[in-house]
């Protein structure tokens, strides 16, 4: 599992990959999307960090097995899971997000977790963006300011 909690965000392999895919999408006028799932709700019980880490690992592995081979999954900090979806427009990312949200719910249900979550909606950015939406680069800049 790729963890970025103690690293400089700009030097992480995942962020470098996002930058490469974004430049590629701009050059060839193709799509790329980014999904970020906030799983901080798992940290509400501070007394059981081993169980929490096991559940985070299980969720990460389940998501990794759900996505395509060209997609990239990474842990951003300890409470965010990010997915880079090359050659995926916003509608495709929305479809993928519904599938991944159901995988997250299944992991929580099968882990006998006290969490009852109907859906975990991601933050989403796509290139090219519709007018007025936050770009992938803007999203990553905001993320690096908040988590470094």
Secondary structure as GFF3:
##gff-version 3
##sequence-region A 1 148
A	DSSP	three_ten_helix	9	11	.	.	.	ID=ss1
A	DSSP	alpha_helix	13	28	.	.	.	ID=ss2
A	DSSP	beta_strand	32	38	.	.	.	ID=ss3
A	DSSP	three_ten_helix	40	44	.	.	.	ID=ss4
A	DSSP	alpha_helix	49	66	.	.	.	ID=ss5
A	DSSP	beta_strand	72	76	.	.	.	ID=ss6
A	DSSP	beta_strand	80	86	.	.	.	ID=ss7
A	DSSP	alpha_helix	90	110	.	.	.	ID=ss8
A	DSSP	beta_strand	123	127	.	.	.	ID=ss9
A	DSSP	alpha_helix	136	147	.	.	.	ID=ss10
###
